[in-house]
Amino acid sequence: MIRANQIAYEYIRSRIIDGTFRPAQRLVEAQLAQDIGVSRNTVKKVLLQIEQERLITIEDNKGARVLSLSIEEIQEYYEIRRSLEVLVVRAAVRRITDEELMRMRQILVEMVELKKNQDYDNYSKGNRRFHDIIYDASGKTVAVEMIKGIKMQLIRFQFRTMLAPGRSDNSVLEHQALLDALANRDEEAATLAITRHIDNVVDTIVKYKALFY
């Protein structure tokens, strides 16, 4: 039963994140159960779990739908995240170690290769590892927890930004600028780098919103 739950969870969640299941799309329990090869009861339990992550909404007599955020709501989420990321990155400048910087350099090299191969799934995983090092170095556990909560709401938008023209190239440059600022222990440069990085993601979503809706 645990294995069935995990299979169903990963199936549904991954398709929300990569955009296969579109915002506001209805998720039919019987169809999902047939597609995944599990019981309808398993699907029902998994949908309740995913609802807790605020990726879907479930209404009585209407069932589950993929959560749909307006452009204005997305922008507000990113505004909040930007403020928190600045707090975190400024703290990381003072605390990050040479060993952590070396790991970030290695990850960025991998990300460049993944970008060339258009392997955006693993690129996103590398991106997460890159930022996790900054989060760990900062010591700002409360702020990091809040950032990760916001990221959970935005992950399906973040993932698809890589499909926008030129975004993958800009993403690599933005990560390099952030890494350079951290290596130079330059709080102002790090603040500018993380601010530009987040603002550019928002601009991409607004400009190419057809990718997300």
Solvent accessible surface area in square Angstrom, and as a share of the most:
residue,aa,sasa,rsa
1,M,151,0.68
2,I,149,0.76
3,R,171,0.63
4,A,27,0.21
5,N,43,0.22
6,Q,78,0.35
7,I,69,0.35
8,A,0,0.00
9,Y,37,0.14
10,E,92,0.41
11,Y,53,0.20
12,I,0,0.00
13,R,49,0.18
14,S,48,0.31
15,R,76,0.28
16,I,0,0.00
17,I,21,0.11
18,D,49,0.25
19,G,9,0.08
20,T,80,0.46
21,F,23,0.09
22,R,74,0.27
23,P,23,0.14
24,A,52,0.40
25,Q,68,0.30
26,R,126,0.46
27,L,6,0.03
28,V,61,0.35
29,E,33,0.15
30,A,50,0.39
31,Q,90,0.40
32,L,8,0.04
33,A,11,0.08
34,Q,141,0.63
35,D,76,0.39
36,I,26,0.13
37,G,66,0.63
38,V,27,0.15
39,S,60,0.39
40,R,140,0.51
41,N,83,0.42
42,T,3,0.02
43,V,0,0.00
44,K,91,0.39
45,K,100,0.43
46,V,2,0.01
47,L,2,0.01
48,L,92,0.46
49,Q,90,0.40
50,I,0,0.00
51,E,48,0.21
52,Q,143,0.64
53,E,34,0.15
54,R,116,0.42
55,L,0,0.00
56,I,3,0.01
57,T,53,0.31
58,I,58,0.30
59,E,89,0.40
60,D,130,0.67
61,N,163,0.84
62,K,125,0.53
63,G,30,0.29
64,A,3,0.03
65,R,102,0.37
66,V,2,0.01
67,L,22,0.11
68,S,53,0.34
69,L,9,0.05
70,S,47,0.30
71,I,31,0.16
72,E,120,0.54
73,E,79,0.35
74,I,1,0.01
75,Q,61,0.27
76,E,103,0.46
77,Y,44,0.17
78,Y,1,0.00
79,E,89,0.40
80,I,79,0.40
81,R,8,0.03
82,R,67,0.25
83,S,73,0.47
84,L,23,0.11
85,E,3,0.01
86,V,33,0.19
87,L,87,0.43
88,V,0,0.00
89,V,2,0.01
90,R,68,0.25
91,A,2,0.02
92,A,0,0.00
93,V,4,0.02
94,R,153,0.56
95,R,141,0.52
96,I,5,0.02
97,T,68,0.40
98,D,105,0.54
99,E,96,0.43
100,E,27,0.12
101,L,6,0.03
102,M,108,0.48
103,R,97,0.35
104,M,0,0.00
105,R,108,0.40
106,Q,100,0.44
107,I,8,0.04
108,L,7,0.04
109,V,99,0.57
110,E,75,0.34
111,M,0,0.00
112,V,42,0.24
113,E,84,0.38
114,L,40,0.20
115,K,38,0.16
116,K,130,0.55
117,N,110,0.56
118,Q,133,0.59
119,D,45,0.23
120,Y,37,0.14
121,D,73,0.38
122,N,62,0.32
123,Y,3,0.01
124,S,25,0.16
125,K,93,0.39
126,G,2,0.02
127,N,21,0.11
128,R,111,0.41
129,R,113,0.41
130,F,0,0.00
131,H,1,0.01
132,D,43,0.22
133,I,6,0.03
134,I,4,0.02
135,Y,6,0.02
136,D,103,0.54
137,A,7,0.05
138,S,3,0.02
139,G,39,0.38
140,K,74,0.31
141,T,104,0.61
142,V,107,0.61
143,A,8,0.06
144,V,17,0.10
145,E,127,0.57
146,M,98,0.44
147,I,0,0.00
148,K,95,0.40
149,G,38,0.36
150,I,17,0.09
151,K,45,0.19
152,M,56,0.25
153,Q,14,0.06
154,L,2,0.01
155,I,42,0.21
156,R,8,0.03
157,F,2,0.01
158,Q,43,0.19
159,F,40,0.17
160,R,42,0.15
161,T,1,0.01
162,M,15,0.07
163,L,87,0.43
164,A,4,0.03
165,P,99,0.62
166,G,42,0.40
167,R,10,0.03
168,S,15,0.09
169,D,73,0.38
170,N,70,0.36
171,S,4,0.03
172,V,20,0.12
173,L,120,0.60
174,E,17,0.08
175,H,2,0.01
176,Q,73,0.32
177,A,48,0.37
178,L,2,0.01
179,L,4,0.02
180,D,65,0.34
181,A,4,0.03
182,L,0,0.00
183,A,35,0.27
184,N,110,0.57
185,R,105,0.38
186,D,58,0.30
187,E,42,0.19
188,E,115,0.51
189,A,38,0.29
190,A,0,0.00
191,T,28,0.16
192,L,88,0.44
193,A,9,0.07
194,I,2,0.01
195,T,32,0.19
196,R,143,0.52
197,H,5,0.02
198,I,1,0.00
199,D,44,0.23
200,N,55,0.28
201,V,2,0.01
202,V,16,0.09
203,D,86,0.44
204,T,15,0.09
205,I,1,0.01
206,V,61,0.35
207,K,149,0.63
208,Y,61,0.23
209,K,110,0.47
210,A,87,0.67
211,L,45,0.22
212,F,5,0.02
213,Y,93,0.35
